[in-house]
């Protein structure tokens, strides 16, 4: 018999809402996805849809709820101010914002990024702090973590707190270039050889802007199969990111921890390995659950 649910936990993003009910140990009792991303909702609609659709679907009426992600942005339920780095689990737990009927929203994080400009994240902080809760060995000393995605986050962690991070728009650049530029391609195949060729090209030391057109030139010149173009472009972009971004957080790391989607993390692992940096991959969903539970369990 399943343990009773004590918490409704939600990762509420731009296009999707993923919700779990969790028992007293933080284990999922039930899980469901909803097409209720904040970009799909009218202004002021989030609260009503949450109470009318999400809670009933998971039999979570009356349960305390903890929400992270874009739900705390100007597109979401309520604007929740960013918390400043450095920040750990206790720092964020003290800055949760109460909304609606027994629900709280996790703040995102803000830090000083490249050249003194600000950088921000919403949602990733909960996964990262959940990952730290899962792995006590990472709560001491200095660690570098990468959270790949549309906007990849490279994060410096010191003694269990997020100290600083840098955002790389590699995923969005890939989407724009592969769909809306002269490099566009209908091929969606996962070609490992083409991806590795992109990594090699990215490591040549040439300017990325000068290398990008080789994605097309290799095909029209008869030197490459067009079916591999998307993978080659992905290798170019990820390779360039891996070559430059970790150093923005300080000394070149010996190891980078990867947190997120397994397939995307594998691409980053290949790029890091080629660059001579060890990498270990961790499950993003499990970390999100752990982070939401750790924060939601705080009074």
Order of alpha helices (4+ residues) and beta strands (2+ residues): beta-beta-beta-alpha-beta-beta-alpha-beta-beta-beta-beta-alpha-beta-beta-beta-alpha-alpha-alpha-alpha-alpha-beta-alpha-beta-alpha
